[in-house]
Structures are given as C-alpha cells and as structure tokens.
C-alpha cells in the first residue's frame, strides 16, 4: 500500500492524499489551495493522478481547503463514490455552490480586463453546473458507523470536533490476508467548544496522518477569548466605531453567534444601550446556519439542552442576517456603532473586502481575526503589520485597531495534539505530520519523537511512501464474545432510548448469539441511525 501526498504538505491548504492498494485508488480529501497568487495557481494544475481511476473519495469535512476541488475532480472524469458524514454533505451542498459562484464571478471580472487588453478569455476552475453535478456522487453516513466499502476496505468516521460533521478517518485495508489500519486525523478541534462535541480519541493505528496547523502554539482558553472579544466590542462601541470580524462562514460564524447569544440574552448586566447591532453579512453563513439547525442531533449536550428548552441559539434580539447585496452595501453608508461578521475568514474574497475597504482607514474601528490566516492572504498581511494595503484596486491606509484572538481557533493546539496521540492505546509505527507550515510541523514532529519515541515524517508535496507488508506488526485482536457484544449494544440502546427501559430489558431477546456475532456492525449502525432520528423527533417535540 502506498500513501501519496498531493496537498497540505508543509502548508495548511489543499488537503489531498492518495492511498493506493493492490486493487483500489482511494483519495482522502480534495481541497483547494489558498493563499498568495502562486499558491492559488496550483488549483488549475492537472491532478497528478487520473481522476477516472479513483474508486473512492473519502471527505473528512466541508471546509474548502478539504473539499474545494471536488467539482473539478468530477469535471475531469471522477465517477466513484464520495463518502462522508451527513452534516458534511449538507454543508457541501452550500459551500461548493458558493465556491463555484466565486469562480464564475472572478473569471467574469478578469475576462472583462482581458477583453480590453486584447487577451484571450479564461475559463473558471469549475461552474455552478459542475458543483451541482458533483453532489450526485456523495454518499453520507453518521459518525461512528462502520462502513464496509468492499471485502478489502472498511472505514469509520469518528468526531473530529472541528466543525459540524468533521471527522477523523479510520481506514482498514486488507491485502494478502494482512490488515493495515491507517488513521487520518482530519482537522482536529479543541475540547469544550460551543455547539459541537469534543474530538474523539482513537485506540490504535498502524500509521497516523496528523494535522499540525498549531503544532507550535498553545491557545488561550475559549472563555478568555470570548471575554476579550466582548471587551473589544464594548470599547469600540463606546468610541463610536465598528468592529469588523472576518470569519469562516461555516463553523466559526455559528460559534460566534452562539457565544454572543449567551452574552446578550442571558447576562442581566448588559444594558439595553450596549446591545450593539450584530450583522451576519454572508449569504453562505446564513445558509450554513440553517444547515446547522438541520443537524442539531450532532450538537453537544449544552447546545441540545438549549434547543430542547425552546431557545434558538442562532437568534437573538440584536442579531441581523444580511443576504442581499444592497443591504450589505448599506452597512458601510451608516456610521453608527455595529459589529459586522463577514466571510471570507482570510479576507481573500467576498463581502469582507468591501467592509475592510470602507473601515480600515478609521482609527475608531476595530478589526478582529478569529481564525488561521494563511501565508499570502490579505488577513496575514494585515496581521503582519502592513499599514498600506490595496483592496479592490484602491490603496487603503490602515488605522483601525487590529486584534488576533487565537483562542477561537477551530484547530487543536500543541497540547491537544500531543494529548490526542498519547491516548492511543497502541501507538502508530510512524506518524506523517501534515497540514502545517514548516515551523509548527517541525515543532510538533520533534516533540512526538521525544515524548513517544515514534518516527515522524514531514512529507513534501508529491512525496510517496510505501507501507511494506513486513513492516506491519501483526497482533491477534481480542476475541469479542457474544456476551460482550450484547453489553455494547445495550449501552447504545440506553443512550438512544433512556426513557424506554422496557425496550432495553427486551434487547437480550432480539438476536441469537450467532447472528449477533456476524451482524454486530450492521446492528450497531442501525442503532446509531435510530439515535439521530430520535434527537430529530425530540427537537420537533421541543418546538
């Protein structure tokens, strides 16, 4: 089996890994490169493999740096299965279409310039039609369901705690009667974040591919970051300014809404005059918030409890959702204090650039970054302290106060990444460190080798590694007896039906031992499906 790295190697964006077995070609993620002009040109290159020869694409989550080239992959000949989680599929229906809209709009603008200069027109990376066509190949599953792809390949998604639907991938590949397990961390989140669950831990792996976005950083606490944000908002409002927050439309924006809802709705010390208008100016963020509501069965306990009490955590009195371009433009015509949360999160495109153009020059205003800023992006340039920037063809002098609140990051920090590795009961033989610039990747790699005595590899783009069969340590797994299986399934039943004790008492009569041993994964998958359906029913009743 070979693992080939075609993105997110010594960089954060463009996640794309190819696992080649004797019979099958499996892609893990197919993301877009983001950053400076040279980086984004990589998106237009031909894939380093034949898309028509890819059997499966396994998608860890919906963020564009993991999913953004899927329509191009299909356009170029892919006709396999795209396997992902239900929530990721719902979000991709929004994000891939939005990405296509940006591609078409950017090319239309560029072609007008080319026409005036007598140059040939160019084609978009993909169109809205391409994006819609790619969605036909998606095959969604729930977290924790074990999926038998075929006789040689099985996978399971575990909760990565990064955004809604984000997954850690467990991949089992059987070749010549030997099974190798490779785990892809995807983008890991931090524990104790709003709305979504904390990341799951994994028991064992032969090989691990782990992200390292913040491999050299320790985040401040989420609560401390929330207090900082509220303080920045209040100080800016009191001096009559506007707070601009570039935010990823999926994940970060919903978390900010959730925390601001708790502050303004449940804090009796907030005077009415301090309830500054909060504008969510991103059509995609508005649509994504609706997708969050449809997947509330995947929320953490606190968020579900709020919903069941009848509180919509994505709505409060001073929150306004903006969809039309006219409303967006109007926000910059009025000087009253306000907060504008708009995408894109790295200020590379979208309405945020208009808000920056109209607000960066005024020292009363504040610009708050709440997520990672890749090299070469406008966000990174501003964070690095440049005082003169060109936005939409106009030179802007930067006078606004600029803040970087890292505690809001959806990515695990160094401590969390090390703790996550430490929780493996059977440690991997080798760990591939990806999805990080060189400094954080090197820092994390050094600590892994020092603490756990595990060999680490930081691949370059296009590197290929062969996992030889004789390097795989074969150990006989624990034999799971029917009694143990029965206990596991009964525990699942208690989680799903804690008010139906009578049904649990009858569970021992549901299947005989032989059937239970043979159909364990199938039965457990059905229980997971029922558990999500029950939560949906509870939400309907709660309304």
C-alpha angles and dihedrals in degrees: 000000000000130000115203124191116216101161145009089042110139085345136070103233138060099049108196126146129172121208111195119195129177091272109014143052113213123187120202108203127337105214136174123251111239131188133060125010094268092051094050091050087069089072090068095053119105113262111263088235134044107268090207089061094056110105100188138012115201112198119202097194146338104260111123094240085064103032107021100102096048093101089051090049091054092042088055095052112283111147102163132106123290105209119194144128124292094246092048090053091051091050094045089056085064103033100047092049090048090049090051090051089054091048092052094044094048092049092048090054092045093048092055088057091045092051091054090048093047093245128141116265120249131222125239118252085249139337136236088261090055091050093050091047092053092057090067090072096056119114111187129204137173126258112269096024111128108224123203104209092181139316091295104039134053129170139185130192119220124189112272094188092220103111133338108301095009113149145198108221122226109192123188116192122185118201126167091349092306123110124210122191119208121184123202111197093203108196108332120210133208122265121254098029124150122271100356131073124258115262117279120239122233123224102209147354139171091214132013131203107196134182120238105186091137098020090138099040138081113205124222115240120284091237091052090050091049090052090050092051093049090048091051091048093049095046092047092048092050091055090048097252139134126243115220117198119185102206138173105255093223118056106349096056093050091049091051091049090050094052094043089050090056092047099048099034102040104031111092091191093068108101117218092244090058093058093103116192111265113205122197099202104184125093089205092052089052091051091044091053088056089051088053090055091052090054099046090129085076094055123110121258096266094052092045090050090054091051093048089052088058098255116134101212091200096061133061137153100268097039119105128185116213121201109153123078090228092058090047092052091048091060090070094049094064123068100199116123114274146142120243117195109188141157150277099065093212093041091242097130144347134054095323090078091059091050091049091049091054099040112030094079094060117085091206090068131081132214114203123191114202102174147037117304113206122219113276097020122123088244092057092045091054092045090052088061105254108164099196120051135168114232123177091344096310129107110235125193110219113229101142120108109260124209133181114201106187096178090079092062116128090213126091115251126226095276093049093047092051092045090050091054091045091058092065106110090201108034122220119258091227134011123209110208112210143149095056139095115254099267098052092039091052093045093052092043092053093050093048091053092046098045103034104021090231121145111244130200126197103199127209121223110283093018114143126201127194116215101210117212094231090060092060111097108221116212126172110245123231109274108241110217123209090251090057091047091050091053092049092051092046089054089053089051091052090054093048099038108025089150093051103070092153091061091051091052089056095048093093088064095051100084138011121239097259093051091045093055094047098042101036098121092043093051092046091049090053091051091051089051091050091049092057092046090052091053090051089052091049090052091051090050090046091056 
